[in-house]
Amino acid sequence: MIRGALLLAAGIGLGAGGMTAARHDEKHGSVKVLAARDIAEKLDGKEAKATTVEVTLEAGKAGEPHRHPGPTFGYVLEGEYEWAINDQPAKVLKTGETFYEPAGCLHRVSKNPGKVKTRVLAWVLHPRDAAQLVIPEPKK
């Protein structure tokens, strides 16, 4: 999300300035950290960072459900991206469309429903001391 992705969304082995993420099934796609910057604003009184990632999902692939330690914003660069948070219905976003996830919400659907590669650019704002950018949802 990324279901895993953004982002963030796909939740596949990130490393950004000491930050780690849970490893999910890497055959589903990839997450590439593009930038990680300290920011002046604070989140819940804590020093914060903004991490930018590019999530790539191959046709028909999906990530695992997960959460992020701060708000997440995404932009579909290429293809289609099926996305859902909490109990909201899933939406299929097209190239050029955006999404927002509140901090800690369940990113339950992160899927490429199409027949071509999907690429999503995502920004996660998070406390600098966050141990993980992607927090896997425990299996029920």
SEMI-867922 format. One record per residue: residue number from 0; x, y, z of N, C-alpha, C in turn. Coordinates in Angstrom, 2 decimals. Atoms other than C-alpha are relative to their C-alpha. Example, Ala and Ser with C-alpha at 12.3 -4.5 7.8 and 13.67 -1.06 7.14 Angstrom:
@resi: 0 nX: 0.89 nY: -1.19 nZ: 0.00 caX: 12.30 caY: -4.50 caZ: 7.80 cX: 0.90 cY: 1.20 cZ: 0.00
@resi: 1 nX: -0.82 nY: -1.19 nZ: -0.06 caX: 13.67 caY: -1.06 caZ: 7.14 cX: -0.77 cY: 1.09 cZ: 0.73
***
This chain:
@resi: 0 nX: 0.16 nY: -1.31 nZ: 0.00 caX: 0.00 caY: 0.00 caZ: 0.00 cX: 0.23 cY: 1.87 cZ: 0.00
@resi: 1 nX: -0.30 nY: -0.85 nZ: -0.29 caX: 0.33 caY: -1.19 caZ: 0.25 cX: -0.56 cY: -0.15 cZ: -0.09
@resi: 2 nX: -0.80 nY: 0.17 nZ: 1.19 caX: -3.49 caY: -4.51 caZ: 1.80 cX: 1.07 cY: 1.06 cZ: -0.03
@resi: 3 nX: -1.15 nY: -0.85 nZ: -0.17 caX: -0.06 caY: -2.88 caZ: 1.65 cX: 0.12 cY: 1.10 cZ: -1.05
@resi: 4 nX: -0.38 nY: -1.00 nZ: 0.91 caX: 1.01 caY: 0.29 caZ: -0.52 cX: 0.36 cY: 1.10 cZ: 0.19
@resi: 5 nX: -0.95 nY: -0.76 nZ: 0.55 caX: 1.49 caY: 3.50 caZ: -0.22 cX: 1.26 cY: -0.54 cZ: 0.17
@resi: 6 nX: -0.61 nY: -0.29 nZ: 0.40 caX: 2.09 caY: 3.27 caZ: 0.38 cX: 0.46 cY: -0.50 cZ: 0.42
@resi: 7 nX: -0.39 nY: -0.39 nZ: -0.84 caX: 2.99 caY: 3.38 caZ: 1.16 cX: -0.19 cY: -1.01 cZ: 0.12
@resi: 8 nX: 0.65 nY: 0.48 nZ: 0.11 caX: 1.74 caY: 1.76 caZ: 0.72 cX: 0.12 cY: -1.41 cZ: -0.24
@resi: 9 nX: -0.13 nY: 1.43 nZ: 0.20 caX: 2.92 caY: -1.85 caZ: -0.31 cX: 0.70 cY: -0.65 cZ: 1.18
@resi: 10 nX: -0.61 nY: 0.50 nZ: -1.23 caX: 4.83 caY: -2.24 caZ: 2.88 cX: 1.15 cY: -0.94 cZ: -0.23
@resi: 11 nX: -1.09 nY: 0.91 nZ: 0.32 caX: 7.90 caY: -3.84 caZ: 1.38 cX: 1.32 cY: 0.64 cZ: 0.41
@resi: 12 nX: -1.32 nY: -0.37 nZ: -0.48 caX: 11.28 caY: -3.50 caZ: 3.15 cX: 0.51 cY: 1.41 cZ: -0.27
@resi: 13 nX: -0.50 nY: -1.35 nZ: 0.16 caX: 11.93 caY: 0.24 caZ: 3.52 cX: 1.14 cY: 0.26 cZ: 0.96
@resi: 14 nX: -1.00 nY: -0.49 nZ: -0.91 caX: 14.96 caY: 1.86 caZ: 5.00 cX: 0.23 cY: 1.47 cZ: -0.29
@resi: 15 nX: -0.13 nY: -1.44 nZ: 0.21 caX: 14.92 caY: 5.64 caZ: 5.43 cX: 0.55 cY: 0.62 cZ: 1.26
@resi: 16 nX: -0.59 nY: -0.64 nZ: -1.15 caX: 17.35 caY: 7.18 caZ: 7.83 cX: -0.20 cY: -0.80 cZ: 1.27
@resi: 17 nX: 0.15 nY: 0.83 nZ: -1.18 caX: 17.21 caY: 4.26 caZ: 10.24 cX: -1.39 cY: -0.57 cZ: 0.16
@resi: 18 nX: 1.36 nY: 0.50 nZ: -0.10 caX: 13.50 caY: 3.65 caZ: 9.70 cX: -0.09 cY: -1.36 cZ: -0.68
@resi: 19 nX: 0.21 nY: 1.30 nZ: 0.60 caX: 12.46 caY: 0.09 caZ: 9.02 cX: -1.47 cY: -0.22 cZ: -0.23
@resi: 20 nX: 1.39 nY: 0.36 nZ: 0.26 caX: 9.29 caY: -1.42 caZ: 7.67 cX: -0.09 cY: -1.51 cZ: -0.04
@resi: 21 nX: 0.21 nY: 1.44 nZ: 0.03 caX: 7.81 caY: -4.85 caZ: 7.86 cX: 0.18 cY: -0.50 cZ: -1.42
@resi: 22 nX: -0.17 nY: 0.60 nZ: 1.33 caX: 8.70 caY: -7.13 caZ: 4.98 cX: -1.23 cY: -0.83 cZ: -0.31
@resi: 23 nX: 1.13 nY: 0.78 nZ: 0.49 caX: 5.78 caY: -8.48 caZ: 3.03 cX: 0.49 cY: -0.75 cZ: -1.23
@resi: 24 nX: -0.34 nY: 0.80 nZ: 1.17 caX: 5.73 caY: -10.64 caZ: -0.07 cX: 0.55 cY: 0.88 cZ: -1.11
@resi: 25 nX: -0.63 nY: -0.88 nZ: 0.98 caX: 8.21 caY: -8.90 caZ: -2.40 cX: -0.39 cY: -0.28 cZ: -1.44
@resi: 26 nX: 0.41 nY: 0.27 nZ: 1.38 caX: 6.83 caY: -10.59 caZ: -5.52 cX: -1.21 cY: 0.86 cZ: -0.40
@resi: 27 nX: 1.17 nY: -0.82 nZ: 0.29 caX: 3.82 caY: -8.25 caZ: -5.26 cX: 0.37 cY: 1.36 cZ: -0.56
@resi: 28 nX: -0.39 nY: -1.31 nZ: 0.48 caX: 5.76 caY: -5.09 caZ: -6.00 cX: 1.23 cY: 0.48 cZ: 0.73
@resi: 29 nX: -1.18 nY: -0.55 nZ: -0.67 caX: 8.39 caY: -2.74 caZ: -4.68 cX: -0.31 cY: 1.38 cZ: 0.54
@resi: 30 nX: 0.07 nY: -1.34 nZ: -0.57 caX: 8.80 caY: 0.39 caZ: -2.59 cX: 1.41 cY: 0.57 cZ: -0.04
@resi: 31 nX: -1.30 nY: -0.66 nZ: 0.10 caX: 11.64 caY: 2.79 caZ: -3.31 cX: -0.08 cY: 1.32 cZ: 0.76
@resi: 32 nX: -0.06 nY: -1.27 nZ: -0.73 caX: 12.49 caY: 5.56 caZ: -0.83 cX: 0.69 cY: 1.03 cZ: -0.90
@resi: 33 nX: -0.54 nY: -1.06 nZ: 0.84 caX: 13.03 caY: 8.75 caZ: -2.83 cX: 0.63 cY: 1.11 cZ: 0.82
@resi: 34 nX: -0.53 nY: -1.06 nZ: -0.86 caX: 13.63 caY: 11.19 caZ: 0.02 cX: -0.53 cY: -0.17 cZ: 1.41
@resi: 35 nX: 0.42 nY: -0.04 nZ: -1.40 caX: 13.46 caY: 11.49 caZ: 3.80 cX: 0.58 cY: 1.28 cZ: 0.58
@resi: 36 nX: -0.44 nY: -1.32 nZ: -0.45 caX: 13.62 caY: 15.00 caZ: 5.23 cX: -0.61 cY: 0.34 cZ: 1.35
@resi: 37 nX: 0.53 nY: -0.56 nZ: -1.23 caX: 13.30 caY: 16.43 caZ: 8.72 cX: -0.80 cY: 1.24 cZ: -0.37
@resi: 38 nX: 0.82 nY: -1.17 nZ: 0.25 caX: 10.55 caY: 19.06 caZ: 8.80 cX: -0.15 cY: 0.80 cZ: 1.29
@resi: 39 nX: 0.10 nY: -0.88 nZ: -1.16 caX: 9.99 caY: 22.02 caZ: 11.11 cX: -1.25 cY: -0.27 cZ: 0.83
@resi: 40 nX: 1.24 nY: 0.25 nZ: -0.71 caX: 6.40 caY: 21.12 caZ: 11.99 cX: 0.11 cY: -1.23 cZ: 0.90
@resi: 41 nX: 0.02 nY: 1.14 nZ: -0.92 caX: 5.71 caY: 18.74 caZ: 14.87 cX: -1.30 cY: -0.76 cZ: -0.18
@resi: 42 nX: 1.19 nY: 0.86 nZ: 0.01 caX: 3.27 caY: 15.82 caZ: 14.95 cX: -0.25 cY: -0.43 cZ: 1.43
@resi: 43 nX: 0.33 nY: 0.33 nZ: -1.39 caX: 1.55 caY: 15.42 caZ: 18.30 cX: 1.13 cY: 0.39 cZ: 0.95
@resi: 44 nX: -1.05 nY: -0.50 nZ: -0.85 caX: 4.34 caY: 17.48 caZ: 19.85 cX: 1.37 cY: -0.61 cZ: -0.22
@resi: 45 nX: -1.28 nY: 0.67 nZ: 0.25 caX: 7.11 caY: 15.29 caZ: 18.40 cX: 0.67 cY: 0.57 cZ: -1.24
@resi: 46 nX: -0.76 nY: -0.37 nZ: 1.19 caX: 9.89 caY: 16.23 caZ: 15.97 cX: -0.45 cY: -0.92 cZ: -1.14
@resi: 47 nX: 0.59 nY: 0.77 nZ: 1.10 caX: 8.75 caY: 15.09 caZ: 12.50 cX: 0.92 cY: -0.08 cZ: -1.21
@resi: 48 nX: -0.72 nY: 0.26 nZ: 1.24 caX: 10.03 caY: 13.83 caZ: 9.18 cX: -1.04 cY: -0.26 cZ: -1.09
@resi: 49 nX: 0.82 nY: 0.33 nZ: 1.16 caX: 8.51 caY: 13.56 caZ: 5.70 cX: 0.79 cY: -0.97 cZ: -0.87
@resi: 50 nX: -0.66 nY: 1.00 nZ: 0.85 caX: 9.39 caY: 10.44 caZ: 3.71 cX: -0.82 cY: -0.17 cZ: -1.27
@resi: 51 nX: 0.64 nY: 0.16 nZ: 1.30 caX: 8.61 caY: 10.17 caZ: 0.01 cX: 0.41 cY: -1.36 cZ: -0.57
@resi: 52 nX: -0.27 nY: 1.31 nZ: 0.58 caX: 8.29 caY: 6.73 caZ: -1.59 cX: -0.72 cY: -0.16 cZ: -1.32
@resi: 53 nX: 0.68 nY: 0.41 nZ: 1.23 caX: 7.46 caY: 5.32 caZ: -4.99 cX: -0.35 cY: -1.47 cZ: 0.17
@resi: 54 nX: 0.49 nY: 1.36 nZ: -0.13 caX: 5.32 caY: 2.19 caZ: -4.81 cX: -0.35 cY: -0.51 cZ: -1.40
@resi: 55 nX: 0.29 nY: 0.62 nZ: 1.29 caX: 5.19 caY: -0.11 caZ: -7.84 cX: -0.68 cY: -1.34 cZ: 0.26
@resi: 56 nX: 0.73 nY: 1.27 nZ: -0.11 caX: 2.62 caY: -2.92 caZ: -8.08 cX: -0.18 cY: -0.57 cZ: -1.40
@resi: 57 nX: 0.21 nY: 0.67 nZ: 1.28 caX: 2.60 caY: -5.39 caZ: -10.94 cX: -1.49 cY: -0.29 cZ: -0.19
@resi: 58 nX: 1.41 nY: 0.24 nZ: 0.32 caX: -0.72 caY: -6.18 caZ: -12.66 cX: -0.60 cY: -1.09 cZ: 0.89
@resi: 59 nX: 0.73 nY: 0.96 nZ: -0.81 caX: -3.20 caY: -7.92 caZ: -10.37 cX: 0.55 cY: -0.24 cZ: 1.40
@resi: 60 nX: -0.63 nY: 0.25 nZ: -1.31 caX: -0.92 caY: -7.77 caZ: -7.30 cX: -0.54 cY: 0.95 cZ: 1.06
@resi: 61 nX: 0.49 nY: -0.80 nZ: -1.12 caX: -1.84 caY: -6.46 caZ: -3.86 cX: 0.94 cY: -0.13 cZ: 1.18
@resi: 62 nX: -0.77 nY: 0.03 nZ: -1.22 caX: -0.15 caY: -5.64 caZ: -0.60 cX: -0.85 cY: -0.49 cZ: 1.16
@resi: 63 nX: 0.68 nY: 0.44 nZ: -1.21 caX: -1.09 caY: -6.61 caZ: 2.94 cX: -0.57 cY: 1.20 cZ: 0.76
@resi: 64 nX: 0.53 nY: -1.09 nZ: -0.83 caX: -3.25 caY: -4.52 caZ: 5.32 cX: 1.08 cY: 0.51 cZ: 0.97
@resi: 65 nX: -1.01 nY: -0.61 nZ: -0.86 caX: -1.14 caY: -2.07 caZ: 7.33 cX: -0.46 cY: 1.38 cZ: 0.45
@resi: 66 nX: 0.24 nY: -1.36 nZ: -0.49 caX: -1.02 caY: 1.28 caZ: 9.11 cX: 1.29 cY: 0.80 cZ: -0.16
@resi: 67 nX: -1.15 nY: -0.89 nZ: 0.05 caX: 1.30 caY: 4.30 caZ: 8.99 cX: 0.03 cY: 0.85 cZ: 1.27
@resi: 68 nX: -0.09 nY: -0.75 nZ: -1.24 caX: 2.60 caY: 6.28 caZ: 12.00 cX: -0.35 cY: 1.49 cZ: -0.12
@resi: 69 nX: 0.39 nY: -1.40 nZ: 0.22 caX: 1.46 caY: 9.60 caZ: 10.49 cX: -0.86 cY: 0.11 cZ: -1.23
@resi: 70 nX: 0.84 nY: -0.17 nZ: 1.18 caX: -0.76 caY: 11.06 caZ: 7.79 cX: 0.77 cY: -0.29 cZ: -1.28
@resi: 71 nX: -0.59 nY: 0.39 nZ: 1.28 caX: -0.12 caY: 9.83 caZ: 4.25 cX: -0.80 cY: 0.62 cZ: -1.14
@resi: 72 nX: 0.60 nY: -0.58 nZ: 1.20 caX: -0.80 caY: 11.53 caZ: 0.93 cX: 0.56 cY: -0.74 cZ: -1.20
@resi: 73 nX: -0.47 nY: 0.74 nZ: 1.16 caX: -0.61 caY: 9.74 caZ: -2.40 cX: -0.49 cY: 0.56 cZ: -1.32
@resi: 74 nX: 0.31 nY: -0.44 nZ: 1.36 caX: -0.67 caY: 10.44 caZ: -6.14 cX: 0.29 cY: -1.16 cZ: -0.94
@resi: 75 nX: -0.18 nY: 1.10 nZ: 0.95 caX: -1.17 caY: 7.81 caZ: -8.84 cX: 0.73 cY: 0.53 cZ: -1.23
@resi: 76 nX: -0.84 nY: -0.42 nZ: 1.12 caX: 1.62 caY: 8.25 caZ: -11.38 cX: -0.35 cY: -0.74 cZ: -1.29
@resi: 77 nX: 0.19 nY: 0.86 nZ: 1.17 caX: 0.70 caY: 5.37 caZ: -13.69 cX: -0.94 cY: -1.14 cZ: 0.37
@resi: 78 nX: 0.88 nY: 1.14 nZ: -0.21 caX: -2.00 caY: 2.72 caZ: -14.04 cX: -1.19 cY: 0.32 cZ: 0.89
@resi: 79 nX: 1.14 nY: -0.11 nZ: -0.89 caX: -4.90 caY: 2.10 caZ: -11.67 cX: 0.39 cY: -0.52 cZ: 1.38
@resi: 80 nX: -0.34 nY: 0.38 nZ: -1.38 caX: -4.76 caY: 1.78 caZ: -7.87 cX: -1.29 cY: -0.16 cZ: 0.80
@resi: 81 nX: 1.17 nY: 0.25 nZ: -0.85 caX: -7.50 caY: 0.15 caZ: -5.81 cX: 0.43 cY: 0.24 cZ: 1.44
@resi: 82 nX: -0.42 nY: -0.51 nZ: -1.30 caX: -7.39 caY: 1.75 caZ: -2.38 cX: -1.20 cY: 0.07 cZ: 0.94
@resi: 83 nX: 1.05 nY: -0.15 nZ: -1.02 caX: -9.44 caY: 1.58 caZ: 0.83 cX: 0.63 cY: 0.10 cZ: 1.37
@resi: 84 nX: -0.44 nY: -0.12 nZ: -1.39 caX: -8.98 caY: 2.64 caZ: 4.43 cX: -1.19 cY: -0.29 cZ: 0.92
@resi: 85 nX: 0.99 nY: 0.33 nZ: -1.03 caX: -10.82 caY: 1.52 caZ: 7.57 cX: -1.17 cY: -0.77 cZ: -0.63
@resi: 86 nX: 1.14 nY: 0.75 nZ: 0.53 caX: -14.37 caY: 0.39 caZ: 6.71 cX: -0.62 cY: 0.68 cZ: -1.22
@resi: 87 nX: 0.51 nY: -0.69 nZ: 1.19 caX: -14.78 caY: 2.70 caZ: 3.72 cX: 0.06 cY: -0.93 cZ: -1.22
@resi: 88 nX: -0.04 nY: 0.84 nZ: 1.21 caX: -15.61 caY: 1.11 caZ: 0.36 cX: 1.26 cY: 0.28 cZ: -0.82
@resi: 89 nX: -1.18 nY: -0.14 nZ: 0.85 caX: -12.70 caY: 0.51 caZ: -2.00 cX: -0.32 cY: 0.91 cZ: -1.19
@resi: 90 nX: 0.10 nY: -0.87 nZ: 1.17 caX: -12.10 caY: 3.05 caZ: -4.79 cX: 1.11 cY: -0.38 cZ: -0.95
@resi: 91 nX: -1.05 nY: 0.18 nZ: 1.00 caX: -10.20 caY: 2.58 caZ: -8.02 cX: 0.41 cY: 1.39 cZ: -0.47
@resi: 92 nX: -0.55 nY: -1.30 nZ: 0.38 caX: -8.00 caY: 5.61 caZ: -8.56 cX: 0.77 cY: -0.14 cZ: -1.30
@resi: 93 nX: -0.68 nY: 0.00 nZ: 1.30 caX: -6.65 caY: 6.46 caZ: -12.00 cX: 1.18 cY: 0.97 cZ: 0.03
@resi: 94 nX: -1.16 nY: -0.89 nZ: 0.13 caX: -3.48 caY: 8.24 caZ: -13.12 cX: -0.44 cY: 1.45 cZ: 0.23
@resi: 95 nX: 0.29 nY: -1.39 nZ: -0.29 caX: -3.47 caY: 11.78 caZ: -11.73 cX: -0.88 cY: 0.22 cZ: 1.22
@resi: 96 nX: 0.87 nY: -0.15 nZ: -1.17 caX: -5.82 caY: 11.09 caZ: -8.80 cX: 0.82 cY: -0.14 cZ: 1.28
@resi: 97 nX: -0.70 nY: -0.04 nZ: -1.27 caX: -4.84 caY: 11.54 caZ: -5.17 cX: -0.82 cY: -0.67 cZ: 1.11
@resi: 98 nX: 0.69 nY: 0.53 nZ: -1.18 caX: -5.67 caY: 10.06 caZ: -1.75 cX: 0.68 cY: 0.50 cZ: 1.26
@resi: 99 nX: -0.48 nY: -0.42 nZ: -1.31 caX: -5.23 caY: 10.87 caZ: 1.92 cX: -0.37 cY: -1.07 cZ: 1.02
@resi: 100 nX: 0.25 nY: 0.94 nZ: -1.10 caX: -4.90 caY: 8.54 caZ: 4.92 cX: 0.34 cY: 0.67 cZ: 1.32
@resi: 101 nX: -0.33 nY: -0.54 nZ: -1.32 caX: -5.18 caY: 9.83 caZ: 8.49 cX: 1.01 cY: -0.91 cZ: 0.71
@resi: 102 nX: -0.98 nY: 0.76 nZ: -0.77 caX: -2.42 caY: 8.73 caZ: 10.87 cX: -0.67 cY: -1.19 cZ: 0.70
@resi: 103 nX: 0.45 nY: 1.19 nZ: -0.72 caX: -2.91 caY: 5.19 caZ: 12.19 cX: -1.21 cY: -0.71 cZ: -0.56
@resi: 104 nX: 1.18 nY: 0.69 nZ: 0.55 caX: -5.91 caY: 4.30 caZ: 10.02 cX: 0.45 cY: -1.31 cZ: -0.65
@resi: 105 nX: -0.29 nY: 1.28 nZ: 0.64 caX: -6.11 caY: 0.80 caZ: 8.56 cX: -0.05 cY: 0.17 cZ: -1.51
@resi: 106 nX: -0.08 nY: 0.00 nZ: 1.48 caX: -4.93 caY: 0.81 caZ: 4.93 cX: -0.23 cY: -1.45 cZ: -0.40
@resi: 107 nX: 0.37 nY: 1.41 nZ: 0.16 caX: -6.82 caY: -2.38 caZ: 4.16 cX: 0.04 cY: -0.50 cZ: -1.44
@resi: 108 nX: -0.08 nY: 0.43 nZ: 1.40 caX: -6.80 caY: -2.41 caZ: 0.33 cX: 1.06 cY: 0.85 cZ: -0.71
@resi: 109 nX: -1.05 nY: -0.62 nZ: 0.80 caX: -3.74 caY: -1.61 caZ: -1.79 cX: 0.29 cY: -0.96 cZ: -1.14
@resi: 110 nX: -0.02 nY: 1.00 nZ: 1.06 caX: -4.08 caY: -3.34 caZ: -5.12 cX: 0.09 cY: 0.65 cZ: -1.37
@resi: 111 nX: 0.00 nY: -0.38 nZ: 1.41 caX: -3.35 caY: -3.02 caZ: -8.80 cX: -1.06 cY: -0.86 cZ: -0.68
@resi: 112 nX: 1.06 nY: 0.79 nZ: 0.62 caX: -6.65 caY: -4.10 caZ: -10.41 cX: 0.13 cY: -0.12 cZ: -1.52
@resi: 113 nX: -0.13 nY: -0.06 nZ: 1.45 caX: -5.40 caY: -3.48 caZ: -13.94 cX: 0.90 cY: -1.07 cZ: -0.60
@resi: 114 nX: -0.82 nY: 0.95 nZ: 0.76 caX: -3.39 caY: -5.31 caZ: -16.58 cX: 1.40 cY: 0.55 cZ: -0.28
@resi: 115 nX: -1.33 nY: -0.60 nZ: 0.16 caX: -0.39 caY: -2.94 caZ: -16.55 cX: 0.52 cY: 0.43 cZ: 1.37
@resi: 116 nX: -0.66 nY: -0.44 nZ: -1.23 caX: 2.05 caY: -1.78 caZ: -13.87 cX: -0.68 cY: 1.25 cZ: 0.56
@resi: 117 nX: 0.48 nY: -1.20 nZ: -0.70 caX: 0.83 caY: 0.74 caZ: -11.28 cX: 1.16 cY: 0.60 cZ: 0.77
@resi: 118 nX: -1.00 nY: -0.71 nZ: -0.81 caX: 3.10 caY: 3.39 caZ: -9.76 cX: -0.70 cY: 1.10 cZ: 0.78
@resi: 119 nX: 0.60 nY: -0.99 nZ: -0.89 caX: 2.11 caY: 5.54 caZ: -6.80 cX: 1.13 cY: 0.75 cZ: 0.70
@resi: 120 nX: -0.93 nY: -0.82 nZ: -0.77 caX: 4.05 caY: 8.42 caZ: -5.27 cX: -0.71 cY: 0.33 cZ: 1.30
@resi: 121 nX: 0.64 nY: -0.24 nZ: -1.29 caX: 3.36 caY: 8.73 caZ: -1.53 cX: 0.93 cY: 0.75 cZ: 0.93
@resi: 122 nX: -0.72 nY: -0.75 nZ: -1.02 caX: 4.41 caY: 11.08 caZ: 1.25 cX: -0.59 cY: -0.40 cZ: 1.34
@resi: 123 nX: 0.43 nY: 0.33 nZ: -1.36 caX: 4.25 caY: 9.92 caZ: 4.86 cX: 0.66 cY: 0.99 cZ: 0.94
@resi: 124 nX: -0.51 nY: -0.87 nZ: -1.06 caX: 4.61 caY: 12.50 caZ: 7.62 cX: -0.01 cY: -0.84 cZ: 1.26
@resi: 125 nX: -0.07 nY: 0.90 nZ: -1.15 caX: 5.79 caY: 10.74 caZ: 10.76 cX: 0.97 cY: 0.53 cZ: 1.04
@resi: 126 nX: -0.98 nY: -0.40 nZ: -1.01 caX: 7.57 caY: 11.23 caZ: 14.06 cX: 1.39 cY: -0.49 cZ: -0.40
@resi: 127 nX: -1.37 nY: 0.38 nZ: 0.35 caX: 11.35 caY: 11.16 caZ: 13.58 cX: 0.43 cY: -1.29 cZ: 0.69
@resi: 128 nX: -0.39 nY: 1.20 nZ: -0.75 caX: 11.61 caY: 8.42 caZ: 16.21 cX: -0.86 cY: -1.23 cZ: -0.31
@resi: 129 nX: 0.84 nY: 1.16 nZ: 0.36 caX: 9.05 caY: 6.12 caZ: 14.53 cX: 0.90 cY: -1.15 cZ: -0.43
@resi: 130 nX: -0.82 nY: 1.18 nZ: 0.31 caX: 10.49 caY: 2.62 caZ: 14.31 cX: -0.34 cY: -0.57 cZ: -1.37
@resi: 131 nX: 0.43 nY: 0.57 nZ: 1.27 caX: 8.47 caY: 1.66 caZ: 11.23 cX: -0.84 cY: 1.01 cZ: -0.78
@resi: 132 nX: 0.82 nY: -0.81 nZ: 0.87 caX: 6.97 caY: 3.50 caZ: 8.27 cX: -1.28 cY: -0.74 cZ: -0.35
@resi: 133 nX: 1.15 nY: 0.86 nZ: 0.30 caX: 4.62 caY: 0.59 caZ: 7.55 cX: -0.14 cY: -0.98 cZ: 1.16
@resi: 134 nX: 0.25 nY: 0.87 nZ: -1.15 caX: 3.07 caY: -1.25 caZ: 10.49 cX: -1.02 cY: -1.06 cZ: -0.44
@resi: 135 nX: 0.90 nY: 1.05 nZ: 0.48 caX: 1.59 caY: -4.62 caZ: 9.43 cX: -1.17 cY: -0.20 cZ: 0.95
@resi: 136 nX: 1.18 nY: 0.31 nZ: -0.79 caX: -1.91 caY: -5.39 caZ: 10.61 cX: 0.08 cY: -1.49 cZ: 0.38
@resi: 137 nX: -0.06 nY: 1.42 nZ: -0.40 caX: -1.92 caY: -8.61 caZ: 12.66 cX: -1.09 cY: -0.81 cZ: -0.69
@resi: 138 nX: 0.97 nY: 0.91 nZ: 0.62 caX: -3.65 caY: -11.55 caZ: 10.98 cX: -1.06 cY: -0.36 cZ: 1.02
@resi: 139 nX: 1.10 nY: 0.36 nZ: -0.91 caX: -7.06 caY: -12.37 caZ: 12.46 cX: -0.45 cY: -1.41 cZ: -0.23
***
